[in-house]
Amino acid sequence: MSRRPHSATAEVRNAAFVAALLMPVIPLVAHAEVPVVQPQIVRIYPHDPHAFTEGLFFRDGVLYESTGLEGQSNIRTSDLETAKVLHSVALQPGLFGEGIVAWGDQLISVTWQTGIGFRWSLKDFRPLGTFHYPGEGWGLTED
């Protein structure tokens, strides 16, 4: 049995066939318009201009916030309408506060480059424990 030698012509025909199959699809994808949604500001609330906000969530009518900057990091609750701080707890000097998340009746927070996380009572920010993780802490979410 003789085997037909591989030829560049066969490759060109195969490539042309594949391209012909894709051609009807390519113009649809290339010309599809991306939907653009224009944001609309519905309300503006006051906020502490000195807070270096890193984590933020709204729950039960209260704004929870984690602020960064070494020596200035804290976790706080604020009144959304007035920006008045209702309760605050400072992180240890040398820690840069990052993301926070509510987890059941706890608040979990992480720090940027120290690999230290904290568990707090969501009700009064009483410390409940710490944990360690490799790398940098940034943001948190829950599902």
C-alpha positions as CSV (number, residue, x, y, z in Angstrom):
1,M,0.0,0.0,0.0
2,S,1.4,3.3,-0.9
3,R,1.0,6.2,1.4
4,R,0.2,9.6,0.0
5,P,2.9,12.1,0.9
6,H,2.0,15.0,3.1
7,S,1.6,18.2,1.1
8,A,1.4,21.9,1.9
9,T,-1.5,22.0,-0.6
10,A,-3.6,19.7,1.7
11,E,-2.9,22.0,4.7
12,V,-3.9,25.0,2.8
13,R,-7.2,23.3,1.7
14,N,-7.9,22.3,5.3
15,A,-7.2,25.8,6.6
16,A,-9.4,27.3,3.9
17,F,-12.2,24.8,4.9
18,V,-11.9,25.7,8.6
19,A,-11.8,29.5,7.8
20,A,-14.9,29.0,5.6
21,L,-16.7,27.4,8.5
22,L,-15.8,30.2,10.8
23,M,-16.5,33.1,8.5
24,P,-20.2,33.3,9.1
25,V,-19.6,33.4,12.9
26,I,-16.7,35.9,12.9
27,P,-18.7,38.9,11.5
28,L,-21.4,38.4,14.1
29,V,-19.0,38.4,17.0
30,A,-16.8,41.2,15.7
31,H,-19.8,43.5,15.1
32,A,-21.8,42.7,18.2
33,E,-22.4,45.8,20.2
34,V,-21.5,45.8,23.9
35,P,-24.5,47.1,26.0
36,V,-23.7,50.3,27.8
37,V,-25.5,51.2,30.9
38,Q,-25.4,54.7,32.1
39,P,-25.2,55.0,35.8
40,Q,-27.7,57.3,37.6
41,I,-26.9,58.8,41.0
42,V,-30.0,58.5,43.1
43,R,-28.6,59.7,46.4
44,I,-25.4,61.1,47.9
45,Y,-24.4,60.3,51.5
46,P,-21.8,62.1,53.6
47,H,-18.5,60.2,54.4
48,D,-15.5,60.8,56.5
49,P,-12.9,62.3,54.0
50,H,-10.0,61.1,56.2
51,A,-11.1,57.5,56.1
52,F,-8.9,55.4,53.8
53,T,-11.8,52.9,53.0
54,E,-10.7,49.4,52.3
55,G,-13.8,47.3,53.1
56,L,-17.4,48.3,53.2
57,F,-20.9,46.8,53.5
58,F,-24.3,48.0,54.5
59,R,-26.4,45.8,56.9
60,D,-29.5,46.4,59.0
61,G,-29.4,50.2,58.4
62,V,-25.7,50.5,59.4
63,L,-22.6,51.1,57.3
64,Y,-19.7,48.8,58.3
65,E,-16.3,50.0,57.2
66,S,-12.7,48.9,57.4
67,T,-10.0,51.6,57.0
68,G,-6.4,51.2,56.0
69,L,-3.1,53.0,56.6
70,E,-0.6,51.8,59.2
71,G,-1.3,53.3,62.6
72,Q,-4.7,54.6,61.5
73,S,-6.6,51.4,60.6
74,N,-9.9,50.7,62.3
75,I,-13.2,48.9,61.9
76,R,-16.2,51.1,62.4
77,T,-19.9,51.4,62.1
78,S,-21.4,54.7,60.9
79,D,-24.8,56.2,60.5
80,L,-25.4,56.3,56.7
81,E,-27.4,59.6,56.8
82,T,-24.9,61.6,58.9
83,A,-21.6,59.7,58.7
84,K,-21.4,59.9,62.5
85,V,-19.2,57.0,63.7
86,L,-21.3,54.9,66.0
87,H,-18.6,52.4,67.1
88,S,-15.0,51.9,66.3
89,V,-12.1,49.6,67.2
90,A,-8.5,50.4,66.2
91,L,-6.2,47.8,64.7
92,Q,-2.8,47.3,66.3
93,P,-0.1,49.8,65.1
94,G,1.8,48.4,62.2
95,L,-1.3,46.7,60.6
96,F,-2.9,48.0,57.4
97,G,-6.6,47.1,57.5
98,E,-8.2,45.7,54.4
99,G,-11.4,43.8,53.6
100,I,-14.3,42.9,55.9
101,V,-17.3,40.6,55.7
102,A,-20.2,39.7,57.9
103,W,-20.2,36.0,58.6
104,G,-23.1,35.0,60.7
105,D,-22.8,36.9,64.0
106,Q,-19.1,37.6,63.3
107,L,-17.2,40.2,61.3
108,I,-14.1,38.8,59.6
109,S,-11.3,41.2,58.7
110,V,-7.9,40.8,56.9
111,T,-4.7,42.9,56.8
112,W,-2.7,43.8,53.8
113,Q,0.8,42.4,54.0
114,T,1.1,40.9,57.5
115,G,-1.0,37.7,56.8
116,I,-3.1,38.3,59.9
117,G,-6.9,38.1,60.0
118,F,-9.3,38.8,62.8
119,R,-12.7,37.5,63.9
120,W,-14.8,40.1,65.8
121,S,-18.2,40.0,67.3
122,L,-20.4,41.8,64.7
123,K,-22.5,43.3,67.5
124,D,-19.8,45.1,69.5
125,F,-16.4,44.3,67.7
126,R,-15.3,42.3,70.7
127,P,-12.2,40.3,69.5
128,L,-13.0,36.6,69.0
129,G,-9.7,35.3,67.5
130,T,-7.1,35.6,64.9
131,F,-6.0,33.5,61.9
132,H,-3.0,33.5,59.5
133,Y,-2.8,33.2,55.8
134,P,0.0,33.4,53.2
135,G,0.3,36.4,50.9
136,E,-1.6,39.6,51.0
137,G,-5.1,40.2,52.3
138,W,-7.3,42.4,50.1
139,G,-11.1,42.0,50.0
140,L,-13.6,39.5,51.3
141,T,-17.1,38.5,50.4
142,E,-19.5,35.8,51.4
143,D,-21.7,33.4,49.6
